[in-house]
Amino acid sequence: MEQHRALTEAAGIDWESCRPLLACPPEYMLETLTYLDERHGGAADYLVACGIELSAVESLRRSIVE
């Protein structure tokens, strides 16, 4: 988050005015994951269908879960 703040401020943008745009309520994420499960078989299958290599998806999964 600090890296984003530094980049935002370096661009002359007020950080505090941007913070609400970076939030994601848990219920929104759950709705998104449910949608991906129902329509695409899950987030991983969706990303692979979009052209992301499976190895990159697995790397992302490990970094999120850890």
Rosetta silent file (secondary structure, phi, psi, omega in degrees, C-alpha in Angstrom):
SEQUENCE: MEQHRALTEAAGIDWESCRPLLACPPEYMLETLTYLDERHGGAADYLVACGIELSAVESLRRSIVE
SCORE:     score description
SCORE:     0.000 S_00000001
   1 L     0.000  -36.552 -179.406    0.000    0.000    0.000 S_00000001
   2 H   -63.685  -34.605  178.102    2.849    2.365    0.760 S_00000001
   3 H   -64.313  -41.600  178.239    4.193    1.957   -2.761 S_00000001
   4 H   -64.045  -40.881  179.030    0.798    2.984   -4.170 S_00000001
   5 H   -61.304  -46.305 -179.232    0.696    5.958   -1.839 S_00000001
   6 H   -61.228  -43.677  179.290    4.145    7.112   -2.933 S_00000001
   7 H   -65.422  -40.984  179.950    3.268    6.800   -6.633 S_00000001
   8 H   -63.444  -48.845 -179.549   -0.035    8.586   -6.142 S_00000001
   9 H   -65.938  -34.945  177.980    1.526   11.461   -4.237 S_00000001
  10 H   -64.537  -27.670  178.433    4.397   11.689   -6.745 S_00000001
  11 L   -84.467    1.440  178.363    1.764   12.207   -9.448 S_00000001
  12 L    81.260   20.547 -178.775    0.372   15.132   -7.446 S_00000001
  13 L  -103.963  136.062  179.254   -2.803   13.301   -6.408 S_00000001
  14 L   -68.589  118.514 -176.572   -4.169   13.567   -2.874 S_00000001
  15 H   -60.688  -44.742 -175.874   -3.795   10.120   -1.306 S_00000001
  16 H   -62.803  -30.554  178.634   -6.675   10.473    1.135 S_00000001
  17 H   -75.060  -20.277 -179.950   -9.114   11.223   -1.682 S_00000001
  18 H   -90.394  -24.128 -174.093   -8.030    8.013   -3.464 S_00000001
  19 H   -53.398  -42.727  179.532   -8.172    5.611   -0.514 S_00000001
  20 H   -61.873  -26.450  179.839  -11.924    4.897   -0.777 S_00000001
  21 H   -73.016  -16.978 -178.033  -11.415    3.818   -4.387 S_00000001
  22 H   -93.683   -6.543 -177.450   -9.004    1.095   -3.264 S_00000001
  23 L   -80.660  149.884  175.117  -11.394   -0.562   -0.814 S_00000001
  24 L  -140.630  104.114  178.705  -13.265   -3.760   -1.571 S_00000001
  25 L   -58.028  142.626 -177.725  -15.925   -4.814    0.916 S_00000001
  26 H   -54.097  -37.036 -178.939  -15.737   -8.557    1.660 S_00000001
  27 H   -65.563  -30.251  176.113  -19.253   -9.161    0.335 S_00000001
  28 H   -67.213  -41.752  179.642  -18.229   -7.776   -3.078 S_00000001
  29 H   -65.624  -42.161  178.303  -15.310  -10.183   -3.240 S_00000001
  30 H   -62.229  -40.850  176.991  -17.524  -13.111   -2.237 S_00000001
  31 H   -62.817  -41.320  179.252  -20.034  -12.171   -4.948 S_00000001
  32 H   -64.219  -45.346  179.671  -17.240  -11.987   -7.512 S_00000001
  33 H   -64.781  -37.865  176.636  -15.832  -15.378   -6.500 S_00000001
  34 H   -63.161  -44.357  177.914  -19.318  -16.926   -6.628 S_00000001
  35 H   -59.288  -47.374 -179.960  -19.833  -15.500  -10.112 S_00000001
  36 H   -62.493  -38.950  176.877  -16.485  -16.860  -11.290 S_00000001
  37 H   -62.549  -47.418 -175.622  -17.313  -20.289   -9.834 S_00000001
  38 H   -70.602  -39.849 -174.285  -20.746  -20.407  -11.474 S_00000001
  39 H   -91.726  -28.440 -170.588  -19.781  -19.001  -14.870 S_00000001
  40 H  -130.503    1.301 -178.820  -16.197  -20.131  -15.353 S_00000001
  41 L    82.369    9.486  178.080  -15.472  -22.958  -12.934 S_00000001
  42 L   124.288  167.848 -178.013  -13.470  -20.689  -10.628 S_00000001
  43 H   -63.876  -41.135 -178.680  -11.021  -17.828  -10.698 S_00000001
  44 H   -62.869  -45.585  178.843   -8.124  -19.954  -11.933 S_00000001
  45 H   -62.562  -38.288  178.172  -10.085  -21.294  -14.899 S_00000001
  46 H   -62.330  -47.311 -179.048  -11.221  -17.770  -15.748 S_00000001
  47 H   -63.464  -40.532  177.792   -7.667  -16.415  -15.713 S_00000001
  48 H   -64.228  -41.314  178.240   -6.380  -19.277  -17.861 S_00000001
  49 H   -63.439  -26.125  177.961   -9.234  -18.692  -20.333 S_00000001
  50 L   -82.835   -3.358  176.507   -8.109  -15.036  -20.496 S_00000001
  51 L   104.260    4.682  177.476   -4.647  -16.151  -21.566 S_00000001
  52 L   -79.139  132.189  179.804   -2.779  -16.158  -18.260 S_00000001
  53 L   -65.357  142.713 -178.210   -0.391  -19.098  -18.057 S_00000001
  54 H   -57.146  -36.796  179.481   -1.332  -21.709  -15.466 S_00000001
  55 H   -62.737  -36.089  178.007    2.095  -21.368  -13.828 S_00000001
  56 H   -69.632  -38.329  177.801    1.419  -17.647  -13.277 S_00000001
  57 H   -63.362  -44.127  179.336   -2.014  -18.425  -11.822 S_00000001
  58 H   -65.010  -38.654  177.313   -0.471  -20.945   -9.425 S_00000001
  59 H   -63.888  -42.772  176.833    2.214  -18.453   -8.420 S_00000001
  60 H   -61.884  -44.293  179.265   -0.468  -15.854   -7.734 S_00000001
  61 H   -58.963  -45.292  179.841   -2.456  -18.377   -5.704 S_00000001
  62 H   -61.891  -41.438 -177.599    0.603  -19.185   -3.562 S_00000001
  63 H   -70.605  -29.640  178.110    1.343  -15.523   -2.919 S_00000001
  64 H   -77.434  -39.612 -176.604   -2.245  -14.794   -1.915 S_00000001
  65 H   -73.908  -33.358 -177.686   -2.628  -17.840    0.330 S_00000001
  66 L   -66.858    0.000    0.000    0.681  -17.394    2.135 S_00000001
